[in-house]
């Protein structure tokens, strides 16, 4: 038994604890094949320190709730294997950047979602319940442009990776603007011009520096940078045509 224990490879885990700036605590957990970072956090909470707070739901890369900063990069921890990110047997886990910290690895996403709404991202249909379902061709140009960005689940990884968000607190952020692009291209939406107006007012798409961090870190390989470029282009075209 002692020999087996001595031979067990261990993983050193440094986890940000507390509120505000907080501090780090170091834990040792057994190294296991195919373990994810979320597995590690769960093991620490269940077997070592039950006071650790973190957020997760599906555990299979569907909900995005488990997003955290791992060795300096925002990731879905349920889909991040320890073997891919450990450095000399050590991983460092922190909450997402650019959002207020509630406790430990949990952040307050209220501002993130407030900006999402500020970008004009509420769908308003033109049909009533008595109308037949709208027929939108899957091969139409607008449908294809919307489809390219529609898989966003608002996990906040792009927002956490965005340097513009970190220095401009009014900037709407890549997730909100990516959604605005899908809504602008939705042929069923009642007022695409209003979406474009809100997505280009104040600290919105024109504040983007096209650094591409959102695109680099998106867990589902979307391109908010491309969506923002599309909004800019269409705003310019509307201006040149004499639109409001």
GROMACS elastic network, one bead per residue, 0.5 to 0.9 nm:
[ bonds ]
;  ai    aj funct       b0    kb
    1     4     6  0.51577   500
    1     5     6  0.62675   500
    1     6     6  0.86687   500
    2     5     6  0.50787   500
    2     6     6  0.61225   500
    2     7     6  0.86058   500
    3     6     6  0.50933   500
    3     7     6  0.61908   500
    3     8     6  0.87410   500
    4     7     6  0.51529   500
    4     8     6  0.63166   500
    5     8     6  0.52461   500
    5     9     6  0.87273   500
    6     9     6  0.81288   500
    8    30     6  0.67777   500
    8    31     6  0.75877   500
    9    29     6  0.87741   500
    9    30     6  0.61130   500
    9    31     6  0.55158   500
    9    32     6  0.82675   500
   10    28     6  0.62237   500
   10    29     6  0.56166   500
   10    31     6  0.50333   500
   10    32     6  0.87064   500
   10    89     6  0.76130   500
   11    27     6  0.82202   500
   11    28     6  0.56156   500
   11    29     6  0.53183   500
   11    30     6  0.59176   500
   11    31     6  0.53794   500
   11    32     6  0.89702   500
   11    86     6  0.86129   500
   11    89     6  0.53508   500
   11    90     6  0.61106   500
   11    91     6  0.78748   500
   12    26     6  0.69020   500
   12    27     6  0.58844   500
   12    29     6  0.66978   500
   12    30     6  0.88762   500
   12    89     6  0.60905   500
   12    91     6  0.65326   500
   12    92     6  0.86200   500
   13    25     6  0.82015   500
   13    26     6  0.56056   500
   13    27     6  0.50984   500
   13    28     6  0.61313   500
   13    29     6  0.74374   500
   13    40     6  0.81336   500
   13    41     6  0.86601   500
   13    44     6  0.89184   500
   13    89     6  0.85668   500
   13    90     6  0.58499   500
   13    91     6  0.51739   500
   13    92     6  0.60123   500
   13    93     6  0.74808   500
   14    24     6  0.61579   500
   14    25     6  0.56310   500
   14    27     6  0.63915   500
   14    28     6  0.88859   500
   14    90     6  0.75531   500
   14    91     6  0.62967   500
   14    93     6  0.61867   500
   14    94     6  0.85641   500
   15    23     6  0.83280   500
   15    24     6  0.53828   500
   15    25     6  0.54863   500
   15    26     6  0.64130   500
   15    27     6  0.79135   500
   15    41     6  0.85722   500
   15    91     6  0.84970   500
   15    92     6  0.59667   500
   15    94     6  0.61317   500
   15   104     6  0.80002   500
   15   105     6  0.81591   500
   16    21     6  0.88514   500
   16    22     6  0.67068   500
   16    23     6  0.56077   500
   16    25     6  0.65366   500
   16    26     6  0.89765   500
   16    92     6  0.79978   500
   16    93     6  0.63534   500
   16    94     6  0.50795   500
   16    95     6  0.73486   500
   16   104     6  0.58779   500
   16   105     6  0.68795   500
   17    21     6  0.87239   500
   17    22     6  0.55339   500
   17    23     6  0.53513   500
   17    24     6  0.55412   500
   17    25     6  0.66581   500
   17    52     6  0.75760   500
   17    53     6  0.85530   500
   17    94     6  0.82416   500
   17   103     6  0.70827   500
   17   105     6  0.72245   500
   18    21     6  0.75231   500
   18    23     6  0.64410   500
   18    24     6  0.84027   500
   18    52     6  0.89936   500
   18   101     6  0.87935   500
   18   102     6  0.84043   500
   18   103     6  0.54012   500
   18   105     6  0.86134   500
   19    22     6  0.51480   500
   19    23     6  0.85828   500
   19   101     6  0.60870   500
   19   102     6  0.59679   500
   19   104     6  0.62733   500
   20   100     6  0.76493   500
   20   101     6  0.59204   500
   20   102     6  0.75807   500
   20   103     6  0.77962   500
   20   104     6  0.89561   500
   21   101     6  0.83477   500
   22   103     6  0.86310   500
   22   104     6  0.77165   500
   24    94     6  0.88822   500
   27    44     6  0.73635   500
   27    48     6  0.81170   500
   28    44     6  0.84459   500
   29    40     6  0.72972   500
   29    43     6  0.75533   500
   29    44     6  0.73064   500
   29    48     6  0.89282   500
   30    40     6  0.88722   500
   31    35     6  0.77514   500
   31    40     6  0.89662   500
   31    82     6  0.87645   500
   31    89     6  0.88513   500
   32    35     6  0.56673   500
   32    82     6  0.89815   500
   33    82     6  0.88047   500
   33    83     6  0.82176   500
   34    81     6  0.63271   500
   34    82     6  0.74595   500
   34    83     6  0.75024   500
   35    38     6  0.81356   500
   35    39     6  0.59589   500
   35    40     6  0.71894   500
   35    80     6  0.86288   500
   35    81     6  0.58483   500
   35    82     6  0.61264   500
   35    83     6  0.79893   500
   36    39     6  0.50236   500
   36    40     6  0.65185   500
   36    41     6  0.88815   500
   36    77     6  0.66078   500
   36    78     6  0.58638   500
   36    79     6  0.65521   500
   36    80     6  0.54325   500
   36    82     6  0.53729   500
   36    83     6  0.83389   500
   37    40     6  0.50283   500
   37    41     6  0.63440   500
   37    42     6  0.86034   500
   37    70     6  0.82009   500
   37    76     6  0.87278   500
   37    77     6  0.50488   500
   37    78     6  0.64373   500
   37    79     6  0.78928   500
   37    80     6  0.58960   500
   37    81     6  0.60185   500
   37    82     6  0.56557   500
   37    85     6  0.89641   500
   37    91     6  0.86296   500
   37    93     6  0.85913   500
   38    41     6  0.50793   500
   38    42     6  0.60440   500
   38    43     6  0.84879   500
   38    56     6  0.83531   500
   38    59     6  0.78787   500
   38    66     6  0.73479   500
   38    76     6  0.84218   500
   38    78     6  0.50295   500
   38    79     6  0.81279   500
   38    80     6  0.78577   500
   38    81     6  0.87087   500
   39    42     6  0.51236   500
   39    43     6  0.61234   500
   39    44     6  0.87062   500
   39    77     6  0.83123   500
   39    78     6  0.73942   500
   40    43     6  0.50862   500
   40    44     6  0.62902   500
   40    45     6  0.87073   500
   40    82     6  0.84223   500
   41    44     6  0.51770   500
   41    45     6  0.62688   500
   41    46     6  0.86469   500
   41    52     6  0.86044   500
   41    54     6  0.80782   500
   41    77     6  0.89604   500
   41    93     6  0.86762   500
   42    45     6  0.51206   500
   42    46     6  0.60071   500
   42    47     6  0.82865   500
   42    54     6  0.86956   500
   43    46     6  0.52044   500
   43    47     6  0.56281   500
   43    48     6  0.72759   500
   43    49     6  0.88824   500
   44    47     6  0.55590   500
   44    49     6  0.58564   500
   44    50     6  0.76324   500
   44    52     6  0.78187   500
   45    48     6  0.59143   500
   45    51     6  0.68977   500
   45    52     6  0.54836   500
   45    53     6  0.77995   500
   45    54     6  0.88225   500
   46    49     6  0.66479   500
   46    50     6  0.56738   500
   46    52     6  0.88928   500
   47    50     6  0.72637   500
   49    52     6  0.60243   500
   50    53     6  0.81545   500
   52   103     6  0.85388   500
   52   104     6  0.66338   500
   52   105     6  0.80916   500
   53   103     6  0.64600   500
   53   104     6  0.55791   500
   53   105     6  0.61031   500
   53   106     6  0.64771   500
   54    66     6  0.77146   500
   54    95     6  0.87160   500
   54   103     6  0.81225   500
   54   104     6  0.68193   500
   54   106     6  0.51732   500
   54   107     6  0.88589   500
   55    65     6  0.60315   500
   55    66     6  0.54657   500
   55    67     6  0.80909   500
   55   105     6  0.73709   500
   55   106     6  0.61275   500
   55   107     6  0.88552   500
   56    59     6  0.68574   500
   56    63     6  0.82785   500
   56    64     6  0.77789   500
   56    67     6  0.80730   500
   56    78     6  0.85628   500
   57    60     6  0.86977   500
   57    62     6  0.89292   500
   57    63     6  0.68294   500
   57    64     6  0.81668   500
   57    65     6  0.61476   500
   57    66     6  0.72144   500
   58    61     6  0.70042   500
   58    62     6  0.64332   500
   58    63     6  0.60528   500
   58    64     6  0.82198   500
   58    65     6  0.79478   500
   58    66     6  0.86935   500
   58    78     6  0.86825   500
   59    62     6  0.76457   500
   59    63     6  0.80636   500
   59    64     6  0.87458   500
   59    65     6  0.87297   500
   59    66     6  0.77586   500
   59    77     6  0.85502   500
   59    78     6  0.53429   500
   59    79     6  0.80807   500
   60    63     6  0.79758   500
   60    78     6  0.62866   500
   60    79     6  0.71199   500
   61    64     6  0.63809   500
   61    65     6  0.89761   500
   61    66     6  0.88325   500
   61    76     6  0.72384   500
   61    77     6  0.87746   500
   61    78     6  0.63358   500
   61    79     6  0.61629   500
   61   219     6  0.87853   500
   62    65     6  0.86662   500
   62   153     6  0.82202   500
   63    66     6  0.80167   500
   63   153     6  0.68761   500
   63   154     6  0.87017   500
   63   155     6  0.73873   500
   64    67     6  0.59697   500
   64    76     6  0.63212   500
   64    77     6  0.88965   500
   64    78     6  0.87289   500
   64   153     6  0.68913   500
   64   154     6  0.73849   500
   64   156     6  0.81036   500
   64   157     6  0.86567   500
   64   219     6  0.88729   500
   65    68     6  0.89081   500
   65    76     6  0.78472   500
   65   155     6  0.61951   500
   65   156     6  0.88905   500
   66    75     6  0.82957   500
   66    76     6  0.56673   500
   66    77     6  0.57490   500
   66    78     6  0.66833   500
   66   155     6  0.82468   500
   67    74     6  0.67249   500
   67    75     6  0.53739   500
   67    77     6  0.58791   500
   67    78     6  0.82593   500
   67    95     6  0.80441   500
   67    96     6  0.70857   500
   67   155     6  0.66683   500
   67   156     6  0.74685   500
   67   157     6  0.66622   500
   68    73     6  0.81290   500
   68    74     6  0.55589   500
   68    75     6  0.57054   500
   68    76     6  0.65334   500
   68    77     6  0.65403   500
   68    93     6  0.69655   500
   68    94     6  0.61236   500
   68    95     6  0.50196   500
   68    96     6  0.50723   500
   68    97     6  0.86341   500
   68   105     6  0.69945   500
   68   106     6  0.85360   500
   68   157     6  0.80279   500
   69    72     6  0.56892   500
   69    73     6  0.50779   500
   69    75     6  0.60873   500
   69    76     6  0.86196   500
   69    77     6  0.85446   500
   69    92     6  0.80909   500
   69    93     6  0.57058   500
   69    95     6  0.55469   500
   69    96     6  0.53223   500
   69    97     6  0.75698   500
   69   105     6  0.88226   500
   69   157     6  0.88235   500
   69   160     6  0.86716   500
   70    73     6  0.52752   500
   70    74     6  0.61906   500
   70    75     6  0.66264   500
   70    77     6  0.79039   500
   70    80     6  0.89318   500
   70    85     6  0.77697   500
   70    91     6  0.69994   500
   70    92     6  0.57509   500
   70    94     6  0.64534   500
   70    95     6  0.86043   500
   71    74     6  0.84902   500
   71    85     6  0.72245   500
   71    86     6  0.79959   500
   71    87     6  0.85853   500
   71    91     6  0.61079   500
   71    93     6  0.64022   500
   71    94     6  0.81459   500
   72    92     6  0.77058   500
   72    93     6  0.80380   500
   72    94     6  0.79867   500
   73    96     6  0.87913   500
   73   161     6  0.75920   500
   73   217     6  0.79227   500
   74    77     6  0.88531   500
   74    95     6  0.86162   500
   74    96     6  0.64355   500
   74    97     6  0.80854   500
   74   156     6  0.88577   500
   74   157     6  0.56082   500
   74   158     6  0.80354   500
   74   160     6  0.67446   500
   74   161     6  0.65704   500
   74   217     6  0.69363   500
   74   218     6  0.88904   500
   75    78     6  0.86860   500
   75    79     6  0.80686   500
   75    80     6  0.70667   500
   75    96     6  0.88441   500
   75   157     6  0.65705   500
   75   217     6  0.73164   500
   75   218     6  0.82531   500
   75   219     6  0.70639   500
   76    79     6  0.56788   500
   76    80     6  0.63687   500
   76   155     6  0.84335   500
   76   157     6  0.79893   500
   76   219     6  0.69913   500
   77    81     6  0.78183   500
   78    81     6  0.78212   500
   79   219     6  0.88822   500
   80    83     6  0.85834   500
   80    84     6  0.71990   500
   80    85     6  0.76977   500
   81    84     6  0.55386   500
   81    85     6  0.70303   500
   81    86     6  0.88202   500
   82    85     6  0.54301   500
   82    86     6  0.56637   500
   82    91     6  0.78515   500
   83    86     6  0.58461   500
   83    87     6  0.89093   500
   83    89     6  0.89951   500
   84    87     6  0.89451   500
   85    90     6  0.87651   500
   85    91     6  0.71112   500
   86    89     6  0.55856   500
   86    90     6  0.53541   500
   86    91     6  0.51316   500
   86    92     6  0.85289   500
   87    90     6  0.52074   500
   87    91     6  0.65283   500
   88    91     6  0.86004   500
   93   105     6  0.79961   500
   94    97     6  0.85156   500
   94   104     6  0.77450   500
   94   105     6  0.59648   500
   95    99     6  0.86570   500
   95   101     6  0.73037   500
   95   103     6  0.89047   500
   95   104     6  0.70068   500
   95   106     6  0.62130   500
   95   107     6  0.65643   500
   96    99     6  0.67168   500
   96   100     6  0.89309   500
   96   101     6  0.84264   500
   96   105     6  0.76910   500
   96   106     6  0.81744   500
   96   107     6  0.69162   500
   96   156     6  0.79626   500
   96   157     6  0.74188   500
   96   159     6  0.88417   500
   96   160     6  0.56542   500
   96   161     6  0.84344   500
   97   100     6  0.81469   500
   97   101     6  0.88074   500
   97   107     6  0.87119   500
   97   157     6  0.88083   500
   97   159     6  0.80492   500
   97   161     6  0.71521   500
   97   162     6  0.88858   500
   97   166     6  0.80889   500
   98   159     6  0.71068   500
   98   160     6  0.53305   500
   98   161     6  0.81289   500
   98   162     6  0.81994   500
   98   163     6  0.88449   500
   98   165     6  0.67403   500
   98   166     6  0.57274   500
   98   169     6  0.86218   500
   99   107     6  0.60278   500
   99   108     6  0.61418   500
   99   109     6  0.64831   500
   99   110     6  0.86856   500
   99   111     6  0.75996   500
   99   112     6  0.76633   500
   99   159     6  0.86928   500
   99   160     6  0.74075   500
  100   106     6  0.89446   500
  100   107     6  0.56601   500
  100   108     6  0.54020   500
  100   109     6  0.77064   500
  100   111     6  0.87466   500
  101   104     6  0.73894   500
  101   105     6  0.76066   500
  101   106     6  0.62181   500
  101   108     6  0.60136   500
  102   105     6  0.79775   500
  102   106     6  0.56173   500
  102   107     6  0.51616   500
  102   108     6  0.59928   500
  103   106     6  0.54092   500
  103   107     6  0.70901   500
  104   107     6  0.82406   500
  108   111     6  0.75565   500
  108   112     6  0.84078   500
  109   112     6  0.50919   500
  109   113     6  0.64003   500
  109   114     6  0.86224   500
  109   156     6  0.80822   500
  110   113     6  0.53255   500
  110   114     6  0.60525   500
  110   115     6  0.86701   500
  111   115     6  0.61616   500
  111   116     6  0.85078   500
  112   115     6  0.54204   500
  112   116     6  0.63855   500
  112   154     6  0.88694   500
  112   156     6  0.75951   500
  112   159     6  0.78557   500
  112   172     6  0.80330   500
  112   173     6  0.80607   500
  112   175     6  0.86278   500
  112   176     6  0.81688   500
  113   117     6  0.63672   500
  113   118     6  0.85518   500
  113   154     6  0.84989   500
  113   176     6  0.80530   500
  114   117     6  0.52581   500
  114   118     6  0.61671   500
  114   119     6  0.88336   500
  114   172     6  0.89630   500
  115   119     6  0.62667   500
  115   170     6  0.84665   500
  115   171     6  0.81947   500
  115   172     6  0.52480   500
  115   173     6  0.75979   500
  115   176     6  0.65000   500
  116   119     6  0.55069   500
  116   120     6  0.74465   500
  116   121     6  0.63803   500
  116   122     6  0.89821   500
  116   172     6  0.70545   500
  116   173     6  0.82491   500
  116   175     6  0.72450   500
  116   177     6  0.76417   500
  116   179     6  0.78264   500
  116   180     6  0.84970   500
  117   120     6  0.55516   500
  117   121     6  0.53657   500
  117   122     6  0.67641   500
  117   176     6  0.76000   500
  118   121     6  0.72614   500
  118   172     6  0.77613   500
  118   176     6  0.82617   500
  118   198     6  0.73086   500
  118   199     6  0.83501   500
  119   122     6  0.87475   500
  119   172     6  0.70620   500
  119   176     6  0.61643   500
  119   177     6  0.67067   500
  119   179     6  0.84114   500
  119   180     6  0.64560   500
  119   195     6  0.69593   500
  119   196     6  0.86419   500
  119   197     6  0.88067   500
  119   198     6  0.53420   500
  119   199     6  0.51199   500
  119   200     6  0.85512   500
  119   201     6  0.88473   500
  119   204     6  0.79407   500
  120   123     6  0.84251   500
  120   176     6  0.87426   500
  120   180     6  0.67813   500
  120   183     6  0.87836   500
  120   194     6  0.72817   500
  120   195     6  0.51743   500
  120   196     6  0.82967   500
  120   197     6  0.86118   500
  120   198     6  0.58880   500
  120   199     6  0.70647   500
  121   176     6  0.74418   500
  121   177     6  0.86444   500
  121   179     6  0.64591   500
  121   180     6  0.56182   500
  121   183     6  0.68019   500
  121   195     6  0.70810   500
  122   183     6  0.82541   500
  123   183     6  0.70424   500
  123   188     6  0.87487   500
  123   189     6  0.61664   500
  123   190     6  0.79549   500
  124   188     6  0.81531   500
  124   189     6  0.55118   500
  124   190     6  0.55351   500
  124   191     6  0.75580   500
  125   128     6  0.78914   500
  125   188     6  0.58293   500
  125   189     6  0.50048   500
  125   190     6  0.53398   500
  125   191     6  0.87532   500
  126   188     6  0.65303   500
  126   189     6  0.65732   500
  126   190     6  0.52564   500
  127   130     6  0.78595   500
  127   131     6  0.59156   500
  127   132     6  0.81472   500
  127   133     6  0.81358   500
  127   134     6  0.78784   500
  127   188     6  0.79849   500
  127   190     6  0.89428   500
  128   131     6  0.54022   500
  128   132     6  0.85394   500
  129   132     6  0.78637   500
  129   133     6  0.88450   500
  131   134     6  0.82217   500
  132   135     6  0.86448   500
  134   187     6  0.89512   500
  134   188     6  0.70518   500
  136   139     6  0.86000   500
  136   140     6  0.75960   500
  136   143     6  0.73829   500
  136   186     6  0.89776   500
  136   187     6  0.73279   500
  136   188     6  0.81617   500
  137   140     6  0.53683   500
  137   141     6  0.89922   500
  137   143     6  0.71356   500
  138   141     6  0.85527   500
  138   143     6  0.59566   500
  138   144     6  0.69759   500
  138   147     6  0.89928   500
  139   142     6  0.85344   500
  139   143     6  0.67498   500
  139   144     6  0.65727   500
  140   143     6  0.52403   500
  140   144     6  0.63021   500
  140   145     6  0.87853   500
  141   144     6  0.52660   500
  141   145     6  0.63477   500
  141   146     6  0.87517   500
  141   185     6  0.88235   500
  142   145     6  0.51112   500
  142   146     6  0.61653   500
  142   147     6  0.84918   500
  142   182     6  0.88535   500
  142   184     6  0.87778   500
  142   185     6  0.50912   500
  142   186     6  0.68981   500
  142   187     6  0.73278   500
  143   146     6  0.51449   500
  143   147     6  0.59731   500
  143   148     6  0.86496   500
  143   182     6  0.87376   500
  143   185     6  0.67251   500
  143   186     6  0.68424   500
  143   187     6  0.77919   500
  144   147     6  0.50233   500
  144   148     6  0.62759   500
  144   185     6  0.88231   500
  145   148     6  0.53703   500
  145   149     6  0.71766   500
  145   150     6  0.89307   500
  145   181     6  0.83810   500
  145   182     6  0.73016   500
  145   185     6  0.68047   500
  145   227     6  0.87212   500
  146   149     6  0.56350   500
  146   150     6  0.59557   500
  146   179     6  0.89839   500
  146   181     6  0.69693   500
  146   183     6  0.73672   500
  146   184     6  0.81354   500
  146   185     6  0.55700   500
  146   186     6  0.67026   500
  147   150     6  0.50766   500
  147   151     6  0.75867   500
  147   182     6  0.73910   500
  148   151     6  0.77170   500
  148   182     6  0.83779   500
  148   222     6  0.73146   500
  148   223     6  0.82279   500
  148   227     6  0.89062   500
  149   152     6  0.67239   500
  149   178     6  0.66198   500
  149   179     6  0.75206   500
  149   181     6  0.77601   500
  149   182     6  0.63285   500
  149   222     6  0.60663   500
  149   223     6  0.70160   500
  149   224     6  0.74048   500
  149   226     6  0.89649   500
  149   227     6  0.72450   500
  150   153     6  0.85621   500
  150   178     6  0.82266   500
  150   179     6  0.72983   500
  150   182     6  0.62085   500
  150   222     6  0.86018   500
  151   220     6  0.75452   500
  151   222     6  0.76602   500
  152   155     6  0.78526   500
  152   175     6  0.75319   500
  152   178     6  0.81219   500
  152   179     6  0.77633   500
  152   218     6  0.89635   500
  152   220     6  0.77249   500
  152   222     6  0.75339   500
  153   156     6  0.85642   500
  153   175     6  0.89289   500
  154   157     6  0.80794   500
  154   158     6  0.88396   500
  154   175     6  0.65576   500
  154   176     6  0.85582   500
  155   158     6  0.80391   500
  155   159     6  0.87168   500
  155   175     6  0.87889   500
  156   159     6  0.50927   500
  156   160     6  0.61045   500
  156   161     6  0.86446   500
  156   175     6  0.73076   500
  157   160     6  0.51076   500
  157   161     6  0.62261   500
  157   162     6  0.87348   500
  157   175     6  0.88646   500
  157   214     6  0.75184   500
  157   217     6  0.68845   500
  157   218     6  0.64740   500
  157   219     6  0.78205   500
  158   161     6  0.50962   500
  158   162     6  0.61794   500
  158   173     6  0.80413   500
  158   174     6  0.63487   500
  158   175     6  0.66731   500
  158   213     6  0.71007   500
  158   215     6  0.73268   500
  158   216     6  0.85340   500
  158   217     6  0.64036   500
  158   218     6  0.59603   500
  158   219     6  0.89213   500
  158   224     6  0.82693   500
  159   162     6  0.53027   500
  159   163     6  0.86649   500
  159   165     6  0.69971   500
  159   173     6  0.58054   500
  159   174     6  0.61451   500
  159   175     6  0.66272   500
  159   214     6  0.70631   500
  160   163     6  0.81913   500
  160   165     6  0.79281   500
  160   166     6  0.83052   500
  160   214     6  0.84310   500
  161   165     6  0.84641   500
  161   166     6  0.87926   500
  161   213     6  0.58332   500
  161   214     6  0.60545   500
  161   216     6  0.89136   500
  161   217     6  0.71517   500
  162   165     6  0.54864   500
  162   166     6  0.68013   500
  162   173     6  0.74279   500
  162   174     6  0.77001   500
  162   211     6  0.83519   500
  162   212     6  0.83015   500
  162   213     6  0.59398   500
  162   214     6  0.61681   500
  163   166     6  0.50560   500
  163   167     6  0.66636   500
  163   168     6  0.85520   500
  163   211     6  0.83356   500
  163   213     6  0.78977   500
  164   167     6  0.54441   500
  164   168     6  0.57300   500
  164   169     6  0.82416   500
  164   171     6  0.71565   500
  164   173     6  0.79257   500
  164   207     6  0.76663   500
  164   208     6  0.68794   500
  164   209     6  0.72954   500
  164   211     6  0.89792   500
  165   168     6  0.51061   500
  165   169     6  0.56763   500
  165   170     6  0.75861   500
  165   171     6  0.57415   500
  165   172     6  0.76876   500
  165   173     6  0.62372   500
  165   174     6  0.89807   500
  166   169     6  0.65368   500
  166   171     6  0.89892   500
  167   171     6  0.88277   500
  168   171     6  0.55535   500
  168   203     6  0.78981   500
  168   207     6  0.87816   500
  169   172     6  0.82011   500
  169   203     6  0.87750   500
  170   173     6  0.86889   500
  170   202     6  0.82005   500
  170   203     6  0.57433   500
  170   204     6  0.81667   500
  171   174     6  0.89785   500
  171   202     6  0.80462   500
  171   204     6  0.55733   500
  171   205     6  0.82091   500
  171   207     6  0.69877   500
  171   208     6  0.83965   500
  172   175     6  0.81226   500
  172   176     6  0.61849   500
  172   177     6  0.69829   500
  172   199     6  0.83555   500
  172   203     6  0.64833   500
  172   204     6  0.53914   500
  172   205     6  0.77660   500
  173   176     6  0.58338   500
  173   177     6  0.64715   500
  173   178     6  0.86991   500
  173   203     6  0.89464   500
  173   204     6  0.73919   500
  173   205     6  0.81178   500
  173   208     6  0.83125   500
  174   177     6  0.51871   500
  174   178     6  0.58452   500
  174   179     6  0.85370   500
  174   205     6  0.83121   500
  174   208     6  0.84471   500
  174   214     6  0.67288   500
  174   224     6  0.55561   500
  174   225     6  0.72966   500
  174   227     6  0.85805   500
  174   228     6  0.75765   500
  175   178     6  0.50630   500
  175   179     6  0.62578   500
  175   180     6  0.86498   500
  175   214     6  0.85767   500
  175   224     6  0.68492   500
  176   179     6  0.52263   500
  176   180     6  0.62866   500
  176   181     6  0.88468   500
  176   199     6  0.85349   500
  177   181     6  0.62930   500
  177   182     6  0.88352   500
  177   199     6  0.64457   500
  177   204     6  0.75766   500
  177   205     6  0.67538   500
  177   224     6  0.72758   500
  177   227     6  0.71273   500
  177   228     6  0.62111   500
  177   231     6  0.82147   500
  178   181     6  0.51810   500
  178   182     6  0.66370   500
  178   183     6  0.88797   500
  178   223     6  0.80901   500
  178   224     6  0.51085   500
  178   225     6  0.80633   500
  178   226     6  0.84381   500
  178   227     6  0.53262   500
  178   228     6  0.65584   500
  179   182     6  0.51712   500
  179   183     6  0.62642   500
  179   184     6  0.85442   500
  179   224     6  0.87715   500
  179   227     6  0.84359   500
  180   183     6  0.51069   500
  180   184     6  0.59679   500
  180   185     6  0.86220   500
  180   195     6  0.63196   500
  180   196     6  0.74953   500
  180   198     6  0.87802   500
  180   199     6  0.66120   500
  180   227     6  0.83666   500
  180   228     6  0.87794   500
  180   231     6  0.81694   500
  181   184     6  0.50456   500
  181   185     6  0.63524   500
  181   186     6  0.87008   500
  181   195     6  0.83093   500
  181   196     6  0.82045   500
  181   199     6  0.85782   500
  181   224     6  0.89377   500
  181   227     6  0.56825   500
  181   228     6  0.72474   500
  181   230     6  0.72170   500
  181   231     6  0.63388   500
  182   185     6  0.52569   500
  182   186     6  0.62262   500
  182   227     6  0.81115   500
  183   187     6  0.83379   500
  183   188     6  0.89131   500
  183   189     6  0.68762   500
  183   192     6  0.70761   500
  183   195     6  0.73539   500
  184   187     6  0.79532   500
  184   189     6  0.75920   500
  184   191     6  0.81703   500
  184   193     6  0.75494   500
  184   194     6  0.87619   500
  184   195     6  0.61300   500
  184   196     6  0.67949   500
  184   231     6  0.84066   500
  185   188     6  0.87864   500
  185   189     6  0.82674   500
  185   192     6  0.74598   500
  186   189     6  0.55902   500
  186   192     6  0.79451   500
  187   190     6  0.81861   500
  187   192     6  0.84882   500
  189   192     6  0.64449   500
  191   194     6  0.54841   500
  191   195     6  0.68375   500
  192   195     6  0.50443   500
  192   196     6  0.63303   500
  192   197     6  0.86734   500
  193   196     6  0.50676   500
  193   197     6  0.61537   500
  193   198     6  0.87278   500
  193   238     6  0.89731   500
  193   243     6  0.89980   500
  193   244     6  0.83322   500
  194   198     6  0.62152   500
  194   199     6  0.84575   500
  195   198     6  0.53233   500
  195   199     6  0.60074   500
  195   200     6  0.85977   500
  196   199     6  0.50783   500
  196   200     6  0.61532   500
  196   201     6  0.86202   500
  196   231     6  0.67695   500
  196   232     6  0.88089   500
  196   234     6  0.79318   500
  196   235     6  0.66098   500
  197   200     6  0.54026   500
  197   201     6  0.61759   500
  197   235     6  0.78101   500
  197   244     6  0.83441   500
  198   201     6  0.52783   500
  198   202     6  0.83658   500
  198   204     6  0.79706   500
  199   202     6  0.84832   500
  199   203     6  0.88386   500
  199   204     6  0.56712   500
  199   205     6  0.62051   500
  199   206     6  0.87586   500
  199   228     6  0.89119   500
  199   231     6  0.74432   500
  199   232     6  0.89739   500
  200   203     6  0.77808   500
  200   204     6  0.53121   500
  200   205     6  0.55070   500
  200   206     6  0.63053   500
  200   207     6  0.89760   500
  200   231     6  0.75506   500
  200   232     6  0.73553   500
  200   235     6  0.73347   500
  201   204     6  0.58502   500
  201   205     6  0.79909   500
  201   206     6  0.80884   500
  202   205     6  0.86252   500
  202   206     6  0.80923   500
  202   207     6  0.82552   500
  203   206     6  0.69338   500
  203   207     6  0.55848   500
  203   208     6  0.86141   500
  204   207     6  0.56158   500
  204   208     6  0.73669   500
  205   208     6  0.54552   500
  205   228     6  0.56869   500
  205   229     6  0.78871   500
  205   231     6  0.71599   500
  205   232     6  0.67623   500
  206   209     6  0.81499   500
  206   228     6  0.83118   500
  206   232     6  0.69302   500
  208   211     6  0.79058   500
  208   225     6  0.82213   500
  208   228     6  0.76943   500
  208   229     6  0.89953   500
  209   212     6  0.83273   500
  210   213     6  0.83806   500
  210   225     6  0.62632   500
  210   226     6  0.89712   500
  210   228     6  0.87142   500
  210   229     6  0.85012   500
  211   214     6  0.81628   500
  211   215     6  0.89190   500
  211   225     6  0.81341   500
  212   215     6  0.51791   500
  212   216     6  0.62033   500
  212   217     6  0.87723   500
  212   223     6  0.82132   500
  212   224     6  0.81977   500
  212   225     6  0.60228   500
  213   217     6  0.61805   500
  213   218     6  0.84215   500
  213   225     6  0.86180   500
  214   217     6  0.54918   500
  214   218     6  0.59081   500
  214   222     6  0.84577   500
  214   223     6  0.72260   500
  214   224     6  0.64197   500
  214   225     6  0.70536   500
  215   218     6  0.54434   500
  215   219     6  0.89667   500
  215   221     6  0.66921   500
  215   222     6  0.61589   500
  215   224     6  0.61204   500
  215   225     6  0.64231   500
  215   226     6  0.86040   500
  216   219     6  0.86541   500
  216   221     6  0.76361   500
  216   222     6  0.88241   500
  216   223     6  0.83198   500
  217   220     6  0.87352   500
  217   221     6  0.76922   500
  218   221     6  0.51590   500
  218   222     6  0.60485   500
  218   223     6  0.77469   500
  218   224     6  0.87318   500
  219   222     6  0.78612   500
  222   225     6  0.87743   500
  222   226     6  0.87568   500
  223   226     6  0.52472   500
  223   227     6  0.65532   500
  223   228     6  0.88019   500
  224   228     6  0.60840   500
  224   229     6  0.84892   500
  225   228     6  0.51869   500
  225   229     6  0.62326   500
  225   230     6  0.86886   500
  226   230     6  0.62149   500
  226   231     6  0.87693   500
  227   230     6  0.50232   500
  227   231     6  0.64034   500
  227   232     6  0.87794   500
  228   231     6  0.50934   500
  228   232     6  0.62957   500
  228   233     6  0.86513   500
  229   232     6  0.50920   500
  229   233     6  0.61435   500
  229   234     6  0.86658   500
  230   233     6  0.51181   500
  230   234     6  0.61882   500
  230   235     6  0.85148   500
  231   234     6  0.52807   500
  231   235     6  0.60485   500
  231   236     6  0.85940   500
  232   235     6  0.51601   500
  232   236     6  0.62398   500
  232   237     6  0.86864   500
  233   236     6  0.52202   500
  233   237     6  0.62487   500
  233   238     6  0.86643   500
  234   238     6  0.60356   500
  234   239     6  0.84818   500
  235   238     6  0.51296   500
  235   239     6  0.61759   500
  235   240     6  0.86866   500
  235   243     6  0.89856   500
  236   239     6  0.50212   500
  236   240     6  0.61732   500
  236   241     6  0.85827   500
  237   240     6  0.51200   500
  237   241     6  0.61766   500
  237   242     6  0.86788   500
  237   243     6  0.85693   500
  238   241     6  0.50899   500
  238   242     6  0.63440   500
  238   243     6  0.50304   500
  238   244     6  0.75686   500
  239   242     6  0.50950   500
  239   243     6  0.53055   500
  239   244     6  0.71095   500
  240   243     6  0.73881   500
